[in-house]
């Protein structure tokens, strides 16, 4: 089963990479962009057929390794 994990900085945490991209977009004439936040996406293929068990396993992965839960939020997307 393929599971997607979307990770982004929590609201209120400064995102210097997002600010740099926002500035670059403005420099290129894309002035309609209000804000940019950069995140990451991790796609896992797990050996688990039960979606509920798979989600719990991936949640543990996020809490222990994949996300820095002090400054990042994550979303688990099941197929």
N, CA, C and O atoms as a Tripos MOL2 file, in Angstrom:
@<TRIPOS>MOLECULE
protein
  316   315    79     0     0
PROTEIN
NO_CHARGES

@<TRIPOS>ATOM
      1 N           0.8510   -1.1710    0.0000 N.3       1 UNK1
      2 CA          0.0000    0.0000    0.0000 C.3       1 UNK1
      3 C           0.9010    1.2400    0.0000 C.2       1 UNK1
      4 O           1.8470    1.3330    0.7830 O.2       1 UNK1
      5 N           0.5950    2.1820   -0.8820 N.am      2 UNK2
      6 CA          1.3430    3.4410   -0.9200 C.3       2 UNK2
      7 C           0.6340    4.4720   -0.0480 C.2       2 UNK2
      8 O          -0.5780    4.6680   -0.1440 O.2       2 UNK2
      9 N           1.4170    5.1210    0.7980 N.am      3 UNK3
     10 CA          0.8940    6.1560    1.6840 C.3       3 UNK3
     11 C           1.7360    7.4090    1.4900 C.2       3 UNK3
     12 O           2.9630    7.3430    1.4180 O.2       3 UNK3
     13 N           1.0680    8.5390    1.4070 N.am      4 UNK4
     14 CA          1.7450    9.8140    1.2440 C.3       4 UNK4
     15 C           1.7100   10.5770    2.5590 C.2       4 UNK4
     16 O           0.6820   10.6340    3.2330 O.2       4 UNK4
     17 N           2.8570   11.1650    2.9130 N.am      5 UNK5
     18 CA          2.9440   12.0120    4.0970 C.3       5 UNK5
     19 C           3.3560   13.4040    3.6300 C.2       5 UNK5
     20 O           4.4180   13.5710    3.0290 O.2       5 UNK5
     21 N           2.5230   14.3970    3.9040 N.am      6 UNK6
     22 CA          2.8340   15.7860    3.6020 C.3       6 UNK6
     23 C           3.2780   16.4690    4.8920 C.2       6 UNK6
     24 O           2.5780   16.4190    5.9040 O.2       6 UNK6
     25 N           4.4410   17.1060    4.8480 N.am      7 UNK7
     26 CA          5.0040   17.7440    6.0300 C.3       7 UNK7
     27 C           5.2360   19.2170    5.7060 C.2       7 UNK7
     28 O           5.7910   19.5590    4.6620 O.2       7 UNK7
     29 N           4.7980   20.0830    6.6270 N.am      8 UNK8
     30 CA          5.0110   21.5200    6.4500 C.3       8 UNK8
     31 C           5.2960   22.1530    7.8050 C.2       8 UNK8
     32 O           4.9310   21.6170    8.8510 O.2       8 UNK8
     33 N           5.9540   23.3060    7.7600 N.am      9 UNK9
     34 CA          6.2280   24.0240    8.9970 C.3       9 UNK9
     35 C           4.9220   24.4920    9.6220 C.2       9 UNK9
     36 O           3.9800   24.8570    8.9180 O.2       9 UNK9
     37 N           4.8730   24.4770   10.9400 N.am     10 UNK10
     38 CA          3.6910   24.9610   11.6500 C.3      10 UNK10
     39 C           3.5140   26.4510   11.4030 C.2      10 UNK10
     40 O           4.4760   27.1720   11.1370 O.2      10 UNK10
     41 N           2.2620   26.8990   11.4980 N.am     11 UNK11
     42 CA          1.9870   28.3330   11.3860 C.3      11 UNK11
     43 C           2.7740   29.0620   12.4700 C.2      11 UNK11
     44 O           2.8380   28.6030   13.6100 O.2      11 UNK11
     45 N           3.3600   30.1730   12.1230 N.am     12 UNK12
     46 CA          4.1260   30.9480   13.0880 C.3      12 UNK12
     47 C           5.6060   30.6340   13.0750 C.2      12 UNK12
     48 O           6.4020   31.4010   13.6170 O.2      12 UNK12
     49 N           5.9960   29.5160   12.4620 N.am     13 UNK13
     50 CA          7.4190   29.1820   12.3420 C.3      13 UNK13
     51 C           7.9280   29.8450   11.0650 C.2      13 UNK13
     52 O           7.3440   29.6820    9.9940 O.2      13 UNK13
     53 N           9.0150   30.5880   11.1920 N.am     14 UNK14
     54 CA          9.5700   31.2740   10.0310 C.3      14 UNK14
     55 C          10.0070   30.2820    8.9650 C.2      14 UNK14
     56 O          10.5560   29.2230    9.2700 O.2      14 UNK14
     57 N           9.7570   30.6370    7.7140 N.am     15 UNK15
     58 CA         10.0880   29.7850    6.5770 C.3      15 UNK15
     59 C          10.9820   30.5760    5.6220 C.2      15 UNK15
     60 O          10.4840   31.1450    4.6500 O.2      15 UNK15
     61 N          12.2980   30.6240    5.8800 N.am     16 UNK16
     62 CA         13.1820   31.4240    5.0380 C.3      16 UNK16
     63 C          13.2200   30.9520    3.5840 C.2      16 UNK16
     64 O          13.3580   31.7690    2.6740 O.2      16 UNK16
     65 N          13.1020   29.6560    3.3610 N.am     17 UNK17
     66 CA         13.0870   29.1530    1.9870 C.3      17 UNK17
     67 C          11.8290   29.6310    1.2670 C.2      17 UNK17
     68 O          11.8940   30.0220    0.1020 O.2      17 UNK17
     69 N          10.6970   29.6030    1.9450 N.am     18 UNK18
     70 CA          9.4610   30.1060    1.3600 C.3      18 UNK18
     71 C           9.5430   31.5940    1.0420 C.2      18 UNK18
     72 O           9.0680   32.0440    0.0000 O.2      18 UNK18
     73 N          10.1590   32.3610    1.9630 N.am     19 UNK19
     74 CA         10.3370   33.8000    1.7210 C.3      19 UNK19
     75 C          11.2110   34.0450    0.5020 C.2      19 UNK19
     76 O          10.9290   34.9380   -0.2970 O.2      19 UNK19
     77 N          12.2820   33.2490    0.3530 N.am     20 UNK20
     78 CA         13.1760   33.4150   -0.7960 C.3      20 UNK20
     79 C          12.4470   33.1140   -2.1100 C.2      20 UNK20
     80 O          12.6190   33.8310   -3.0960 O.2      20 UNK20
     81 N          11.6390   32.0590   -2.1210 N.am     21 UNK21
     82 CA         10.8730   31.7250   -3.3210 C.3      21 UNK21
     83 C           9.8410   32.8070   -3.6100 C.2      21 UNK21
     84 O           9.6390   33.1740   -4.7670 O.2      21 UNK21
     85 N           9.1890   33.3180   -2.5770 N.am     22 UNK22
     86 CA          8.2070   34.3830   -2.7480 C.3      22 UNK22
     87 C           8.8660   35.6170   -3.3710 C.2      22 UNK22
     88 O           8.3250   36.2200   -4.2980 O.2      22 UNK22
     89 N          10.0360   35.9800   -2.8510 N.am     23 UNK23
     90 CA         10.7640   37.1360   -3.3830 C.3      23 UNK23
     91 C          11.1570   36.8920   -4.8500 C.2      23 UNK23
     92 O          11.0320   37.7880   -5.6840 O.2      23 UNK23
     93 N          11.6300   35.6790   -5.1570 N.am     24 UNK24
     94 CA         12.0160   35.3590   -6.5290 C.3      24 UNK24
     95 C          10.8190   35.4270   -7.4740 C.2      24 UNK24
     96 O          10.9360   35.9270   -8.5920 O.2      24 UNK24
     97 N           9.6780   34.9280   -7.0310 N.am     25 UNK25
     98 CA          8.4730   34.9960   -7.8650 C.3      25 UNK25
     99 C           8.0840   36.4430   -8.1370 C.2      25 UNK25
    100 O           7.7330   36.7980   -9.2630 O.2      25 UNK25
    101 N           8.1490   37.2830   -7.0950 N.am     26 UNK26
    102 CA          7.8530   38.7020   -7.2950 C.3      26 UNK26
    103 C           8.8300   39.3290   -8.2780 C.2      26 UNK26
    104 O           8.4370   40.1380   -9.1180 O.2      26 UNK26
    105 N          10.1040   38.9570   -8.1750 N.am     27 UNK27
    106 CA         11.1240   39.4890   -9.0870 C.3      27 UNK27
    107 C          10.8560   39.0900  -10.5310 C.2      27 UNK27
    108 O          11.2080   39.8200  -11.4580 O.2      27 UNK27
    109 N          10.2420   37.9450  -10.7190 N.am     28 UNK28
    110 CA          9.9140   37.4670  -12.0630 C.3      28 UNK28
    111 C           8.5730   38.0020  -12.5660 C.2      28 UNK28
    112 O           8.1370   37.6520  -13.6620 O.2      28 UNK28
    113 N           7.9290   38.8390  -11.7750 N.am     29 UNK29
    114 CA          6.6910   39.4630  -12.2020 C.3      29 UNK29
    115 C           5.4240   38.7440  -11.7440 C.2      29 UNK29
    116 O           4.3250   39.1300  -12.1430 O.2      29 UNK29
    117 N           5.5520   37.7150  -10.9230 N.am     30 UNK30
    118 CA          4.3740   37.0160  -10.4040 C.3      30 UNK30
    119 C           3.9480   37.6960   -9.1060 C.2      30 UNK30
    120 O           4.2160   37.2040   -8.0100 O.2      30 UNK30
    121 N           3.2840   38.8290   -9.2530 N.am     31 UNK31
    122 CA          2.9480   39.6630   -8.0990 C.3      31 UNK31
    123 C           1.6560   39.2560   -7.3960 C.2      31 UNK31
    124 O           1.3140   39.8370   -6.3660 O.2      31 UNK31
    125 N           0.9470   38.2960   -7.9140 N.am     32 UNK32
    126 CA         -0.3080   37.8710   -7.3070 C.3      32 UNK32
    127 C          -0.1330   36.8400   -6.1970 C.2      32 UNK32
    128 O          -1.1170   36.4110   -5.5940 O.2      32 UNK32
    129 N           1.0940   36.4390   -5.9240 N.am     33 UNK33
    130 CA          1.3360   35.4310   -4.8910 C.3      33 UNK33
    131 C           1.4340   36.1390   -3.5460 C.2      33 UNK33
    132 O           2.2940   36.9990   -3.3570 O.2      33 UNK33
    133 N           0.5470   35.7780   -2.6050 N.am     34 UNK34
    134 CA          0.5260   36.4290   -1.2900 C.3      34 UNK34
    135 C           1.5760   35.8580   -0.3510 C.2      34 UNK34
    136 O           2.1870   36.6060    0.4130 O.2      34 UNK34
    137 N           1.7980   34.5380   -0.3920 N.am     35 UNK35
    138 CA          2.7350   33.9070    0.5350 C.3      35 UNK35
    139 C           3.1710   32.5680   -0.0450 C.2      35 UNK35
    140 O           2.4590   31.9680   -0.8500 O.2      35 UNK35
    141 N           4.3430   32.1050    0.3700 N.am     36 UNK36
    142 CA          4.8550   30.8070   -0.0540 C.3      36 UNK36
    143 C           5.3480   30.0740    1.1900 C.2      36 UNK36
    144 O           6.1030   30.6320    1.9880 O.2      36 UNK36
    145 N           4.9260   28.8390    1.3510 N.am     37 UNK37
    146 CA          5.4120   27.9790    2.4230 C.3      37 UNK37
    147 C           5.9570   26.7200    1.7480 C.2      37 UNK37
    148 O           5.2840   26.1130    0.9150 O.2      37 UNK37
    149 N           7.1620   26.3400    2.1080 N.am     38 UNK38
    150 CA          7.7990   25.1730    1.5140 C.3      38 UNK38
    151 C           7.6080   23.9770    2.4510 C.2      38 UNK38
    152 O           7.7410   24.1060    3.6680 O.2      38 UNK38
    153 N           7.3010   22.8410    1.8850 N.am     39 UNK39
    154 CA          7.1410   21.6160    2.6640 C.3      39 UNK39
    155 C           7.8320   20.4730    1.9600 C.2      39 UNK39
    156 O           8.5970   20.6710    1.0170 O.2      39 UNK39
    157 N           7.5520   19.2810    2.4300 N.am     40 UNK40
    158 CA          8.0980   18.1010    1.7760 C.3      40 UNK40
    159 C           7.0320   17.0210    1.7400 C.2      40 UNK40
    160 O           6.1000   17.0090    2.5440 O.2      40 UNK40
    161 N           7.1930   16.1200    0.7900 N.am     41 UNK41
    162 CA          6.2610   15.0110    0.6250 C.3      41 UNK41
    163 C           7.0680   13.7200    0.6220 C.2      41 UNK41
    164 O           8.0690   13.5960   -0.0840 O.2      41 UNK41
    165 N           6.6170   12.7660    1.4180 N.am     42 UNK42
    166 CA          7.2640   11.4630    1.4930 C.3      42 UNK42
    167 C           6.2320   10.4220    1.0740 C.2      42 UNK42
    168 O           5.1130   10.4000    1.5870 O.2      42 UNK42
    169 N           6.6180    9.5640    0.1410 N.am     43 UNK43
    170 CA          5.7310    8.4990   -0.3200 C.3      43 UNK43
    171 C           6.3260    7.1820    0.1560 C.2      43 UNK43
    172 O           7.4540    6.8260   -0.1880 O.2      43 UNK43
    173 N           5.5500    6.4760    0.9450 N.am     44 UNK44
    174 CA          5.9820    5.2030    1.5180 C.3      44 UNK44
    175 C           5.1780    4.0680    0.9170 C.2      44 UNK44
    176 O           3.9770    4.2060    0.6870 O.2      44 UNK44
    177 N           5.8310    2.9570    0.6640 N.am     45 UNK45
    178 CA          5.1170    1.7350    0.2900 C.3      45 UNK45
    179 C           5.3060    0.7680    1.4460 C.2      45 UNK45
    180 O           6.4220    0.3400    1.7370 O.2      45 UNK45
    181 N           4.2140    0.4320    2.0940 N.am     46 UNK46
    182 CA          4.2720   -0.4160    3.2830 C.3      46 UNK46
    183 C           3.5980   -1.7550    3.0150 C.2      46 UNK46
    184 O           2.6820   -1.8530    2.1980 O.2      46 UNK46
    185 N           4.0670   -2.7820    3.7150 N.am     47 UNK47
    186 CA          3.4880   -4.1200    3.6060 C.3      47 UNK47
    187 C           2.3660   -4.2690    4.6230 C.2      47 UNK47
    188 O           2.4970   -4.9880    5.6140 O.2      47 UNK47
    189 N           1.2780   -3.5880    4.3650 N.am     48 UNK48
    190 CA          0.1300   -3.6260    5.2680 C.3      48 UNK48
    191 C          -1.1210   -3.4220    4.4240 C.2      48 UNK48
    192 O          -1.2210   -2.4380    3.6910 O.2      48 UNK48
    193 N          -2.0590   -4.3290    4.5200 N.am     49 UNK49
    194 CA         -3.2850   -4.2290    3.7210 C.3      49 UNK49
    195 C          -4.3800   -3.4590    4.4450 C.2      49 UNK49
    196 O          -5.2540   -2.8820    3.7980 O.2      49 UNK49
    197 N          -4.3500   -3.4370    5.7730 N.am     50 UNK50
    198 CA         -5.3700   -2.7510    6.5680 C.3      50 UNK50
    199 C          -5.0210   -1.2610    6.6470 C.2      50 UNK50
    200 O          -4.0090   -0.9070    7.2510 O.2      50 UNK50
    201 N          -5.8320   -0.3850    6.0510 N.am     51 UNK51
    202 CA         -5.5180    1.0480    6.0420 C.3      51 UNK51
    203 C          -5.3720    1.6540    7.4410 C.2      51 UNK51
    204 O          -4.5280    2.5240    7.6540 O.2      51 UNK51
    205 N          -6.1800    1.2020    8.3810 N.am     52 UNK52
    206 CA         -6.1130    1.7480    9.7380 C.3      52 UNK52
    207 C          -4.7840    1.3930   10.4070 C.2      52 UNK52
    208 O          -4.1580    2.2430   11.0400 O.2      52 UNK52
    209 N          -4.3590    0.1440   10.2660 N.am     53 UNK53
    210 CA         -3.0760   -0.2760   10.8370 C.3      53 UNK53
    211 C          -1.9100    0.4090   10.1310 C.2      53 UNK53
    212 O          -0.9300    0.7950   10.7670 O.2      53 UNK53
    213 N          -2.0250    0.5570    8.8170 N.am     54 UNK54
    214 CA         -0.9780    1.2290    8.0540 C.3      54 UNK54
    215 C          -0.8450    2.6860    8.5030 C.2      54 UNK54
    216 O           0.2680    3.1840    8.6690 O.2      54 UNK54
    217 N          -1.9680    3.3650    8.6990 N.am     55 UNK55
    218 CA         -1.9470    4.7620    9.1320 C.3      55 UNK55
    219 C          -1.3040    4.8910   10.5110 C.2      55 UNK55
    220 O          -0.5330    5.8190   10.7520 O.2      55 UNK55
    221 N          -1.6130    3.9790   11.4010 N.am     56 UNK56
    222 CA         -1.0160    4.0140   12.7430 C.3      56 UNK56
    223 C           0.4890    3.7970   12.6750 C.2      56 UNK56
    224 O           1.2480    4.4490   13.3930 O.2      56 UNK56
    225 N           0.9180    2.8870   11.8170 N.am     57 UNK57
    226 CA          2.3410    2.6170   11.6560 C.3      57 UNK57
    227 C           3.0720    3.8420   11.0940 C.2      57 UNK57
    228 O           4.1510    4.2010   11.5660 O.2      57 UNK57
    229 N           2.4810    4.4700   10.0940 N.am     58 UNK58
    230 CA          3.0920    5.6570    9.4910 C.3      58 UNK58
    231 C           3.0690    6.8220   10.4770 C.2      58 UNK58
    232 O           4.0040    7.6220   10.5020 O.2      58 UNK58
    233 N           2.0350    6.9290   11.2760 N.am     59 UNK59
    234 CA          1.9970    7.9730   12.2980 C.3      59 UNK59
    235 C           3.1690    7.8100   13.2630 C.2      59 UNK59
    236 O           3.8040    8.7960   13.6400 O.2      59 UNK59
    237 N           3.4550    6.5920   13.6580 N.am     60 UNK60
    238 CA          4.6070    6.3380   14.5260 C.3      60 UNK60
    239 C           5.9050    6.7360   13.8390 C.2      60 UNK60
    240 O           6.8010    7.2950   14.4710 O.2      60 UNK60
    241 N           6.0080    6.4480   12.5470 N.am     61 UNK61
    242 CA          7.1970    6.8430   11.7810 C.3      61 UNK61
    243 C           7.3630    8.3560   11.7830 C.2      61 UNK61
    244 O           8.4710    8.8710   11.9320 O.2      61 UNK61
    245 N           6.2530    9.0600   11.6170 N.am     62 UNK62
    246 CA          6.2920   10.5270   11.5970 C.3      62 UNK62
    247 C           6.7230   11.0670   12.9530 C.2      62 UNK62
    248 O           7.5630   11.9630   13.0360 O.2      62 UNK62
    249 N           6.1510   10.5240   14.0010 N.am     63 UNK63
    250 CA          6.4520   11.0090   15.3520 C.3      63 UNK63
    251 C           7.9030   10.7250   15.7490 C.2      63 UNK63
    252 O           8.5160   11.5110   16.4720 O.2      63 UNK63
    253 N           8.4470    9.6070   15.2780 N.am     64 UNK64
    254 CA          9.7860    9.2010   15.6940 C.3      64 UNK64
    255 C          10.8950    9.6870   14.7660 C.2      64 UNK64
    256 O          12.0230    9.8800   15.2180 O.2      64 UNK64
    257 N          10.6030    9.8910   13.4660 N.am     65 UNK65
    258 CA         11.6750   10.1880   12.5330 C.3      65 UNK65
    259 C          11.3270   11.1830   11.4290 C.2      65 UNK65
    260 O          12.0710   12.1380   11.2050 O.2      65 UNK65
    261 N          10.2260   10.9780   10.7490 N.am     66 UNK66
    262 CA          9.9720   11.7050    9.5090 C.3      66 UNK66
    263 C           9.6990   13.1880    9.6950 C.2      66 UNK66
    264 O          10.0710   13.9940    8.8410 O.2      66 UNK66
    265 N           9.0560   13.5630   10.7930 N.am     67 UNK67
    266 CA          8.7090   14.9680   11.0320 C.3      67 UNK67
    267 C           9.3180   15.4290   12.3480 C.2      67 UNK67
    268 O           9.4050   14.6720   13.3150 O.2      67 UNK67
    269 N           9.7340   16.6830   12.3610 N.am     68 UNK68
    270 CA         10.1550   17.3170   13.6120 C.3      68 UNK68
    271 C           8.8980   17.9550   14.1910 C.2      68 UNK68
    272 O           8.5520   19.0840   13.8420 O.2      68 UNK68
    273 N           8.2230   17.2370   15.0670 N.am     69 UNK69
    274 CA          6.8990   17.6610   15.5200 C.3      69 UNK69
    275 C           6.9180   18.9060   16.3930 C.2      69 UNK69
    276 O           5.8610   19.4390   16.7320 O.2      69 UNK69
    277 N           8.0950   19.3720   16.7580 N.am     70 UNK70
    278 CA          8.1800   20.6300   17.5040 C.3      70 UNK70
    279 C           7.8500   21.7960   16.5710 C.2      70 UNK70
    280 O           7.1930   22.7540   16.9800 O.2      70 UNK70
    281 N           8.3060   21.7150   15.3150 N.am     71 UNK71
    282 CA          8.1160   22.8290   14.3850 C.3      71 UNK71
    283 C           7.3390   22.4520   13.1250 C.2      71 UNK71
    284 O           7.0280   23.3210   12.3110 O.2      71 UNK71
    285 N           7.0210   21.1650   12.9550 N.am     72 UNK72
    286 CA          6.3520   20.7260   11.7350 C.3      72 UNK72
    287 C           5.0340   20.0120   12.0480 C.2      72 UNK72
    288 O           4.8940   19.3280   13.0610 O.2      72 UNK72
    289 N           4.0800   20.2000   11.1380 N.am     73 UNK73
    290 CA          2.8340   19.4380   11.1360 C.3      73 UNK73
    291 C           2.9280   18.4290    9.9930 C.2      73 UNK73
    292 O           3.6450   18.6460    9.0170 O.2      73 UNK73
    293 N           2.2020   17.3370   10.1280 N.am     74 UNK74
    294 CA          2.1780   16.3560    9.0370 C.3      74 UNK74
    295 C           0.7510   15.8830    8.8070 C.2      74 UNK74
    296 O          -0.1070   15.9310    9.6890 O.2      74 UNK74
    297 N           0.5390   15.4250    7.5810 N.am     75 UNK75
    298 CA         -0.7600   14.8950    7.1610 C.3      75 UNK75
    299 C          -0.4980   13.5590    6.4700 C.2      75 UNK75
    300 O           0.3410   13.4760    5.5740 O.2      75 UNK75
    301 N          -1.2070   12.5280    6.8820 N.am     76 UNK76
    302 CA         -1.0820   11.2190    6.2710 C.3      76 UNK76
    303 C          -2.2490   11.0510    5.3020 C.2      76 UNK76
    304 O          -3.4140   11.1980    5.6710 O.2      76 UNK76
    305 N          -1.9030   10.7370    4.0480 N.am     77 UNK77
    306 CA         -2.9210   10.5830    2.9980 C.3      77 UNK77
    307 C          -2.9310    9.1240    2.5710 C.2      77 UNK77
    308 O          -1.9450    8.6090    2.0420 O.2      77 UNK77
    309 N          -4.0540    8.4700    2.8070 N.am     78 UNK78
    310 CA         -4.2190    7.0680    2.4080 C.3      78 UNK78
    311 C          -4.8150    6.9960    1.0090 C.2      78 UNK78
    312 O          -5.5070    7.9170    0.5760 O.2      78 UNK78
    313 N          -4.5440    5.8890    0.2960 N.am     79 UNK79
    314 CA         -5.1070    5.7660   -1.0650 C.3      79 UNK79
    315 C          -6.6170    5.6550   -1.0610 C.2      79 UNK79
    316 O          -7.2310    5.5450   -2.1220 O.2      79 UNK79
@<TRIPOS>BOND
     1     1     2 1
     2     2     3 1
     3     3     4 2
     4     3     5 am
     5     5     6 1
     6     6     7 1
     7     7     8 2
     8     7     9 am
     9     9    10 1
    10    10    11 1
    11    11    12 2
    12    11    13 am
    13    13    14 1
    14    14    15 1
    15    15    16 2
    16    15    17 am
    17    17    18 1
    18    18    19 1
    19    19    20 2
    20    19    21 am
    21    21    22 1
    22    22    23 1
    23    23    24 2
    24    23    25 am
    25    25    26 1
    26    26    27 1
    27    27    28 2
    28    27    29 am
    29    29    30 1
    30    30    31 1
    31    31    32 2
    32    31    33 am
    33    33    34 1
    34    34    35 1
    35    35    36 2
    36    35    37 am
    37    37    38 1
    38    38    39 1
    39    39    40 2
    40    39    41 am
    41    41    42 1
    42    42    43 1
    43    43    44 2
    44    43    45 am
    45    45    46 1
    46    46    47 1
    47    47    48 2
    48    47    49 am
    49    49    50 1
    50    50    51 1
    51    51    52 2
    52    51    53 am
    53    53    54 1
    54    54    55 1
    55    55    56 2
    56    55    57 am
    57    57    58 1
    58    58    59 1
    59    59    60 2
    60    59    61 am
    61    61    62 1
    62    62    63 1
    63    63    64 2
    64    63    65 am
    65    65    66 1
    66    66    67 1
    67    67    68 2
    68    67    69 am
    69    69    70 1
    70    70    71 1
    71    71    72 2
    72    71    73 am
    73    73    74 1
    74    74    75 1
    75    75    76 2
    76    75    77 am
    77    77    78 1
    78    78    79 1
    79    79    80 2
    80    79    81 am
    81    81    82 1
    82    82    83 1
    83    83    84 2
    84    83    85 am
    85    85    86 1
    86    86    87 1
    87    87    88 2
    88    87    89 am
    89    89    90 1
    90    90    91 1
    91    91    92 2
    92    91    93 am
    93    93    94 1
    94    94    95 1
    95    95    96 2
    96    95    97 am
    97    97    98 1
    98    98    99 1
    99    99   100 2
   100    99   101 am
   101   101   102 1
   102   102   103 1
   103   103   104 2
   104   103   105 am
   105   105   106 1
   106   106   107 1
   107   107   108 2
   108   107   109 am
   109   109   110 1
   110   110   111 1
   111   111   112 2
   112   111   113 am
   113   113   114 1
   114   114   115 1
   115   115   116 2
   116   115   117 am
   117   117   118 1
   118   118   119 1
   119   119   120 2
   120   119   121 am
   121   121   122 1
   122   122   123 1
   123   123   124 2
   124   123   125 am
   125   125   126 1
   126   126   127 1
   127   127   128 2
   128   127   129 am
   129   129   130 1
   130   130   131 1
   131   131   132 2
   132   131   133 am
   133   133   134 1
   134   134   135 1
   135   135   136 2
   136   135   137 am
   137   137   138 1
   138   138   139 1
   139   139   140 2
   140   139   141 am
   141   141   142 1
   142   142   143 1
   143   143   144 2
   144   143   145 am
   145   145   146 1
   146   146   147 1
   147   147   148 2
   148   147   149 am
   149   149   150 1
   150   150   151 1
   151   151   152 2
   152   151   153 am
   153   153   154 1
   154   154   155 1
   155   155   156 2
   156   155   157 am
   157   157   158 1
   158   158   159 1
   159   159   160 2
   160   159   161 am
   161   161   162 1
   162   162   163 1
   163   163   164 2
   164   163   165 am
   165   165   166 1
   166   166   167 1
   167   167   168 2
   168   167   169 am
   169   169   170 1
   170   170   171 1
   171   171   172 2
   172   171   173 am
   173   173   174 1
   174   174   175 1
   175   175   176 2
   176   175   177 am
   177   177   178 1
   178   178   179 1
   179   179   180 2
   180   179   181 am
   181   181   182 1
   182   182   183 1
   183   183   184 2
   184   183   185 am
   185   185   186 1
   186   186   187 1
   187   187   188 2
   188   187   189 am
   189   189   190 1
   190   190   191 1
   191   191   192 2
   192   191   193 am
   193   193   194 1
   194   194   195 1
   195   195   196 2
   196   195   197 am
   197   197   198 1
   198   198   199 1
   199   199   200 2
   200   199   201 am
   201   201   202 1
   202   202   203 1
   203   203   204 2
   204   203   205 am
   205   205   206 1
   206   206   207 1
   207   207   208 2
   208   207   209 am
   209   209   210 1
   210   210   211 1
   211   211   212 2
   212   211   213 am
   213   213   214 1
   214   214   215 1
   215   215   216 2
   216   215   217 am
   217   217   218 1
   218   218   219 1
   219   219   220 2
   220   219   221 am
   221   221   222 1
   222   222   223 1
   223   223   224 2
   224   223   225 am
   225   225   226 1
   226   226   227 1
   227   227   228 2
   228   227   229 am
   229   229   230 1
   230   230   231 1
   231   231   232 2
   232   231   233 am
   233   233   234 1
   234   234   235 1
   235   235   236 2
   236   235   237 am
   237   237   238 1
   238   238   239 1
   239   239   240 2
   240   239   241 am
   241   241   242 1
   242   242   243 1
   243   243   244 2
   244   243   245 am
   245   245   246 1
   246   246   247 1
   247   247   248 2
   248   247   249 am
   249   249   250 1
   250   250   251 1
   251   251   252 2
   252   251   253 am
   253   253   254 1
   254   254   255 1
   255   255   256 2
   256   255   257 am
   257   257   258 1
   258   258   259 1
   259   259   260 2
   260   259   261 am
   261   261   262 1
   262   262   263 1
   263   263   264 2
   264   263   265 am
   265   265   266 1
   266   266   267 1
   267   267   268 2
   268   267   269 am
   269   269   270 1
   270   270   271 1
   271   271   272 2
   272   271   273 am
   273   273   274 1
   274   274   275 1
   275   275   276 2
   276   275   277 am
   277   277   278 1
   278   278   279 1
   279   279   280 2
   280   279   281 am
   281   281   282 1
   282   282   283 1
   283   283   284 2
   284   283   285 am
   285   285   286 1
   286   286   287 1
   287   287   288 2
   288   287   289 am
   289   289   290 1
   290   290   291 1
   291   291   292 2
   292   291   293 am
   293   293   294 1
   294   294   295 1
   295   295   296 2
   296   295   297 am
   297   297   298 1
   298   298   299 1
   299   299   300 2
   300   299   301 am
   301   301   302 1
   302   302   303 1
   303   303   304 2
   304   303   305 am
   305   305   306 1
   306   306   307 1
   307   307   308 2
   308   307   309 am
   309   309   310 1
   310   310   311 1
   311   311   312 2
   312   311   313 am
   313   313   314 1
   314   314   315 1
   315   315   316 2
@<TRIPOS>SUBSTRUCTURE
     1 UNK1         2 RESIDUE 1 A UNK
     2 UNK2         6 RESIDUE 1 A UNK
     3 UNK3        10 RESIDUE 1 A UNK
     4 UNK4        14 RESIDUE 1 A UNK
     5 UNK5        18 RESIDUE 1 A UNK
     6 UNK6        22 RESIDUE 1 A UNK
     7 UNK7        26 RESIDUE 1 A UNK
     8 UNK8        30 RESIDUE 1 A UNK
     9 UNK9        34 RESIDUE 1 A UNK
    10 UNK10       38 RESIDUE 1 A UNK
    11 UNK11       42 RESIDUE 1 A UNK
    12 UNK12       46 RESIDUE 1 A UNK
    13 UNK13       50 RESIDUE 1 A UNK
    14 UNK14       54 RESIDUE 1 A UNK
    15 UNK15       58 RESIDUE 1 A UNK
    16 UNK16       62 RESIDUE 1 A UNK
    17 UNK17       66 RESIDUE 1 A UNK
    18 UNK18       70 RESIDUE 1 A UNK
    19 UNK19       74 RESIDUE 1 A UNK
    20 UNK20       78 RESIDUE 1 A UNK
    21 UNK21       82 RESIDUE 1 A UNK
    22 UNK22       86 RESIDUE 1 A UNK
    23 UNK23       90 RESIDUE 1 A UNK
    24 UNK24       94 RESIDUE 1 A UNK
    25 UNK25       98 RESIDUE 1 A UNK
    26 UNK26      102 RESIDUE 1 A UNK
    27 UNK27      106 RESIDUE 1 A UNK
    28 UNK28      110 RESIDUE 1 A UNK
    29 UNK29      114 RESIDUE 1 A UNK
    30 UNK30      118 RESIDUE 1 A UNK
    31 UNK31      122 RESIDUE 1 A UNK
    32 UNK32      126 RESIDUE 1 A UNK
    33 UNK33      130 RESIDUE 1 A UNK
    34 UNK34      134 RESIDUE 1 A UNK
    35 UNK35      138 RESIDUE 1 A UNK
    36 UNK36      142 RESIDUE 1 A UNK
    37 UNK37      146 RESIDUE 1 A UNK
    38 UNK38      150 RESIDUE 1 A UNK
    39 UNK39      154 RESIDUE 1 A UNK
    40 UNK40      158 RESIDUE 1 A UNK
    41 UNK41      162 RESIDUE 1 A UNK
    42 UNK42      166 RESIDUE 1 A UNK
    43 UNK43      170 RESIDUE 1 A UNK
    44 UNK44      174 RESIDUE 1 A UNK
    45 UNK45      178 RESIDUE 1 A UNK
    46 UNK46      182 RESIDUE 1 A UNK
    47 UNK47      186 RESIDUE 1 A UNK
    48 UNK48      190 RESIDUE 1 A UNK
    49 UNK49      194 RESIDUE 1 A UNK
    50 UNK50      198 RESIDUE 1 A UNK
    51 UNK51      202 RESIDUE 1 A UNK
    52 UNK52      206 RESIDUE 1 A UNK
    53 UNK53      210 RESIDUE 1 A UNK
    54 UNK54      214 RESIDUE 1 A UNK
    55 UNK55      218 RESIDUE 1 A UNK
    56 UNK56      222 RESIDUE 1 A UNK
    57 UNK57      226 RESIDUE 1 A UNK
    58 UNK58      230 RESIDUE 1 A UNK
    59 UNK59      234 RESIDUE 1 A UNK
    60 UNK60      238 RESIDUE 1 A UNK
    61 UNK61      242 RESIDUE 1 A UNK
    62 UNK62      246 RESIDUE 1 A UNK
    63 UNK63      250 RESIDUE 1 A UNK
    64 UNK64      254 RESIDUE 1 A UNK
    65 UNK65      258 RESIDUE 1 A UNK
    66 UNK66      262 RESIDUE 1 A UNK
    67 UNK67      266 RESIDUE 1 A UNK
    68 UNK68      270 RESIDUE 1 A UNK
    69 UNK69      274 RESIDUE 1 A UNK
    70 UNK70      278 RESIDUE 1 A UNK
    71 UNK71      282 RESIDUE 1 A UNK
    72 UNK72      286 RESIDUE 1 A UNK
    73 UNK73      290 RESIDUE 1 A UNK
    74 UNK74      294 RESIDUE 1 A UNK
    75 UNK75      298 RESIDUE 1 A UNK
    76 UNK76      302 RESIDUE 1 A UNK
    77 UNK77      306 RESIDUE 1 A UNK
    78 UNK78      310 RESIDUE 1 A UNK
    79 UNK79      314 RESIDUE 1 A UNK
